[in-house]
C-alpha cells in the first residue's frame, strides 16, 4: 500500500485512476498490486513511506504501530511487535520470553481461565 498526498480538488481524478480513501489515516492510497506510475505526481515529499500525521501519533502524541495491510493503528497497551511472523497463541521459543516478560502471556492466561469458567 502506497499513501498519496492528493489535493481535495484532484480527489476524483485519483479515484478514477484506482486510488482508495483510508478514513482512518485520512489519506488516499494505491492498493497493493496496482501499478503506481500513474500516481507519481501525488507522492508526498517523504516518498512512498509517507505516513500522515493523523496516523503517526495517538491522541496523546505517542507513536503508535500501524497495520500496513489494513492501514489502521494497532492499539492496546499490551501490543508487542514480534520479530518474525509468529502466532502468539502457539508456543514459539523465540517469542515466548518477550511475551512472558511483557505481561502478555499472563493476561492471555487469565482471560483463558475466565472463558473456561464461563463455559463450565
PEMO-V394395 format. One line per field, one symbol per residue. phi: phi as a letter, one per 30 degrees, with the letter a starting at -180 (. if undefined). burial: b if it has 9 or more other C-alpha atoms within 8 Angstrom, else e. A space follows every 10 residues. Layout:
phi->???
burial->???
This chain:
phi->.cdbccdedc dddddddjdb ccddchadbc deicecedce dcddedidde beedddbddc hcdbdcdddd icdcckdcdb dddbdccddc ebddcedddd ddjddddedd dddddddddd
burial->ebbbbbeeee beebbeeebb ebeebbbbbb beeeeeeebe eebbeeebeb ebeebbbbee eeebebbeee bbbbeeeeee eeeeeeeeee ebeebbeebb eebbbeeeee eeeeeeeeee
